[in-house]
Amino acid sequence: MYQNPLDVYKSHQTQELSGRELEASVLTKAGLLLKAVQDNWQMPGRSEKLLEAIRYNQKVWSFFQAELSDPANQLPEKLRQDILNLSLFVDKRLFEIMHDPSPEKLTIVIDINFNIAEGLRSH
């Protein structure tokens, strides 16, 4: 069966990343998708790109919510709770953006994604 070389590379790259590196990579991508829409707010097809970026972010943060809600999660309780609260804030903001889009509303989610990713990379 023929495999697309890019898919093979992505699969290999994912296998090579540690858990924290993978989480940081996914958060960075989530932030970059939103940033690209923010930076090109007047572009044709913005609504579709924005929805794509929001959906990706929702998937990322839903994954974190599921992982952090698992009683077997090894993170300290306080940290888990703080990140869960942050994820609820992100969810709320993403719904606000869907209801009333504006480029300014994206900044806080972009910053959260990039800051969490940086924190994951530095540990």
N, C-alpha and C positions, 0 to 999 in steps of 0.2 A: 504494500500500500504506500503510495506516495504521500509524503508529509511536507507541508510548506516549511521551508527553512526557518522562517521567522517563528513559526510555532515551535519548532524544535529548539531554537535558541531560547525562547521564552520559557519553555518547559525546563530546560537545563538550568537557566538562570534561577528559576524558582526553586529548583532542587538544591542549588548551591547557597541560597540565602538562609541565614538563621531565622528563627521566629521573629526576633526583634527587627532584624534587617528587612524581612518581608513586610512586617507591619509598617515600618517606616516608609518603605517603597510604595505601598498601597496608599498610605496617607498623603505622601508627596504627590502621587498621581491624582488623587482626589482634589488636592489643592490646586494643582496645575490646570486641571480641567475647568475649575471655577475661574481661575485667574485668566485663562485664555478667553473665556466669555466676557469677563469684566473688562479686559483690555481691548476687546473688539465689540463693544456693546452695540454699535451701529451696523454690524455686519449682517448681510442677508442670512436668513436661517438661524438667527440668534436664538429664537424660542426653542427650536429643536436641540441646539447645542446646550442651551441652559438646562433643559429637561434631562438630557443625557448626563450632564455633569451632576445635577441634583440626584438623579437615580443612582449613579455610581457612589456618591457620597452617602446616600441613605443605606446602600448595601454595606458599605464599609462600616458605618457606625452601628448598623444592626448586628453585624458580626461581632463587633466589640461588646455590644450589650449582651449578646448570647454568651460570649466567653466569660465576661465579668460576672454574669448571673449564675454561672456554674459553681456550686459549692466546692468543687475540687480545684478551683482556680487558686494558684499559689500566691497571688499578690496580697499584700496586707489589706485588711478589711477597709481601712480608711481610704487608701489609694483607690481601691476598687469602687468605693462609693463616690469618691470625687470624680472619677472618670465616667461613671454611670450618670451622675448629675450633669456633667459636661455633655455627654451624649444626648441627654434629653433637651438641653439648650440647643444643640446643633439641630436636632430634629425639629424643634419649634421654629428655629430660624429658617430652615429649608422650606417648611410649609408656608411661612410668611413670604418668602421669596417667590414661591409658586403662585401665591394669591396676588401679590403686588410686587412684581419684579422691579428691581433697581440695582445698578452696579454697586452702590455703596453698601447695600445689605450683604453683599458677598464677602466683604473684607474680613469680618470677624470669623467666618467659617474658614476662609483661606488661612488666616493667621493661626487659628487653632490647629488646623491640619499640619501646617508647617512646623509649628512649635512642638507639637506632640512627636512628630517625626524626628525632629532634631533631638529631642530628649531620648527617644529610643535609640538613636544612633550613638549618643554620647555615653550610654551605659554598657 
